[in-house]
Amino acid sequence: MNDTALHIATQDIVVDEIFPHAPETIWKALTTDDLIARWMMAPTGFEPVKGNRFTFQTTPAGEWDGVIRCEVLEVKTDERLVYAWRGGDERNVGYGSRLDTVVTLSLSRVENGTRLRLVHSGFITPKNDSAFKNMSEGWPKVFQRLDAVAAEQIPPKDLH
């Protein structure tokens, strides 16, 4: 084998937004299972603890049961959450093909809010092109819902 045969081409999805909420508010929305269910999908067994395994259920396809198997890889409260995102089946082509990726959510305090940077990495080309396209379109929509959920967590200001 030559070096080219050993190199696997991958793509990453990057979404970088500034939210008008404190990092603690965004963190709560990112790490509270009932809130996660409102902006993304309902997790089963999620806890923001390194090594914790949890799942999401999405639409099955072909040989794939639709279960996304995740494992928390890193947690730094109010700053960083990293988890494995695995699903699909080797026998599927397109939607539902085997996927072994990593989601990294990084928070940093900025003037008037929080910068949230998502990097969903490890999409193998061309095998994961369908998932890459769908999630490239999906993550920005998910961030809009996250913003709405985070806004609801802020107590109303006392008007007196």
C-alpha positions as CSV (number, residue, x, y, z in Angstrom):
1,M,0.0,0.0,0.0
2,N,1.1,3.5,-0.7
3,D,0.5,6.6,1.5
4,T,-2.6,7.6,-0.6
5,A,-4.3,4.3,0.1
6,L,-3.8,4.8,3.9
7,H,-5.2,8.3,3.9
8,I,-9.0,8.5,4.5
9,A,-10.6,11.8,3.4
10,T,-12.9,13.2,6.0
11,Q,-15.1,16.3,6.3
12,D,-16.1,18.3,9.3
13,I,-19.2,20.4,9.9
14,V,-18.5,23.7,11.7
15,V,-21.2,25.9,13.1
16,D,-20.1,29.0,15.0
17,E,-22.7,31.3,16.6
18,I,-23.0,33.9,19.3
19,F,-25.9,33.6,21.6
20,P,-27.2,36.5,23.8
21,H,-27.1,34.2,26.9
22,A,-24.5,33.5,29.6
23,P,-22.4,30.3,29.1
24,E,-24.1,28.8,32.2
25,T,-27.5,29.1,30.4
26,I,-26.2,27.6,27.2
27,W,-24.5,24.8,29.2
28,K,-27.7,24.0,30.9
29,A,-29.5,23.7,27.6
30,L,-26.7,21.5,26.2
31,T,-26.6,19.1,29.2
32,T,-30.1,18.8,30.6
33,D,-31.9,15.8,28.9
34,D,-35.4,17.3,28.8
35,L,-33.9,20.5,27.3
36,I,-31.8,18.6,24.8
37,A,-35.0,16.8,23.7
38,R,-36.5,20.2,22.9
39,W,-33.7,21.5,20.6
40,M,-32.4,18.3,19.1
41,M,-33.7,14.8,19.9
42,A,-34.7,13.1,23.2
43,P,-31.6,11.4,24.6
44,T,-31.8,8.1,26.5
45,G,-29.4,7.8,29.4
46,F,-27.6,11.1,28.9
47,E,-25.4,12.5,31.7
48,P,-22.6,15.0,31.3
49,V,-20.1,12.6,32.7
50,K,-17.0,11.3,30.9
51,G,-17.5,7.7,29.8
52,N,-21.3,7.9,30.0
53,R,-23.0,6.2,27.1
54,F,-26.4,7.4,25.8
55,T,-28.5,7.1,22.6
56,F,-30.7,9.1,20.3
57,Q,-33.4,7.5,18.2
58,T,-33.9,8.8,14.6
59,T,-35.5,7.4,11.5
60,P,-34.3,3.9,10.7
61,A,-33.1,3.0,7.2
62,G,-32.3,-0.3,5.6
63,E,-30.3,-2.4,8.0
64,W,-29.9,0.4,10.5
65,D,-32.3,0.6,13.4
66,G,-32.0,4.4,13.7
67,V,-30.1,4.4,17.0
68,I,-27.3,6.9,17.4
69,R,-24.9,5.5,20.0
70,C,-23.0,8.2,21.8
71,E,-20.3,8.3,24.5
72,V,-19.2,11.4,26.5
73,L,-15.5,11.8,25.8
74,E,-14.8,15.1,27.6
75,V,-16.7,17.5,29.9
76,K,-15.5,20.9,31.1
77,T,-18.5,22.6,32.8
78,D,-19.6,25.7,31.0
79,E,-16.8,25.4,28.5
80,R,-16.6,22.1,26.5
81,L,-18.6,19.0,25.8
82,V,-17.3,16.3,23.5
83,Y,-19.1,13.0,22.6
84,A,-18.8,10.2,20.1
85,W,-21.7,10.0,17.6
86,R,-22.0,6.6,16.0
87,G,-24.7,4.9,13.9
88,G,-25.7,3.4,10.6
89,D,-24.8,0.0,9.1
90,E,-22.0,-1.1,6.8
91,R,-24.6,-2.6,4.4
92,N,-26.4,0.7,3.8
93,V,-25.5,3.2,1.1
94,G,-26.4,6.9,1.5
95,Y,-28.7,7.6,4.4
96,G,-28.0,5.1,7.2
97,S,-24.5,4.2,6.1
98,R,-22.0,3.5,8.9
99,L,-21.0,6.6,10.7
100,D,-18.3,7.1,13.4
101,T,-18.0,10.8,14.2
102,V,-17.3,13.2,17.1
103,V,-19.3,16.2,18.2
104,T,-17.4,18.9,20.0
105,L,-19.2,21.8,21.6
106,S,-17.0,24.7,22.8
107,L,-18.4,27.7,24.7
108,S,-16.6,30.9,25.4
109,R,-17.9,34.1,27.1
110,V,-18.0,37.1,24.8
111,E,-19.4,40.6,25.3
112,N,-23.2,40.3,25.7
113,G,-23.3,36.5,25.5
114,T,-21.6,33.2,24.6
115,R,-19.9,32.0,21.5
116,L,-20.8,28.4,20.8
117,R,-18.7,26.5,18.3
118,L,-19.8,23.1,17.1
119,V,-17.4,20.9,15.2
120,H,-18.9,17.6,14.1
121,S,-15.9,15.7,12.7
122,G,-15.0,12.5,11.0
123,F,-17.4,12.2,8.0
124,I,-15.7,9.8,5.6
125,T,-15.9,10.8,1.9
126,P,-17.8,9.6,0.0
127,K,-19.3,7.0,2.3
128,N,-20.8,9.6,4.7
129,D,-21.7,12.2,2.1
130,S,-25.5,11.8,2.7
131,A,-25.1,12.2,6.5
132,F,-22.7,15.2,6.0
133,K,-25.2,16.9,3.7
134,N,-28.2,16.3,6.0
135,M,-26.4,17.3,9.1
136,S,-24.7,20.4,7.5
137,E,-28.2,21.6,6.8
138,G,-29.6,20.4,10.2
139,W,-27.1,21.8,12.7
140,P,-27.8,25.5,12.0
141,K,-31.6,24.8,12.5
142,V,-30.8,23.0,15.7
143,F,-28.8,26.0,16.9
144,Q,-31.9,28.2,16.3
145,R,-34.0,25.9,18.5
146,L,-31.2,25.9,21.1
147,D,-31.3,29.7,21.2
148,A,-35.1,29.6,21.8
149,V,-34.8,26.9,24.6
150,A,-31.9,28.9,26.2
151,A,-34.0,32.1,26.2
152,E,-36.7,30.4,28.1
153,Q,-34.3,29.4,30.9
154,I,-33.6,33.1,31.8
155,P,-35.8,34.3,34.6
156,P,-37.8,37.4,33.8
157,K,-36.4,40.7,35.1
158,D,-38.0,42.2,38.1
159,L,-39.9,45.3,36.8
160,H,-40.2,46.9,40.2
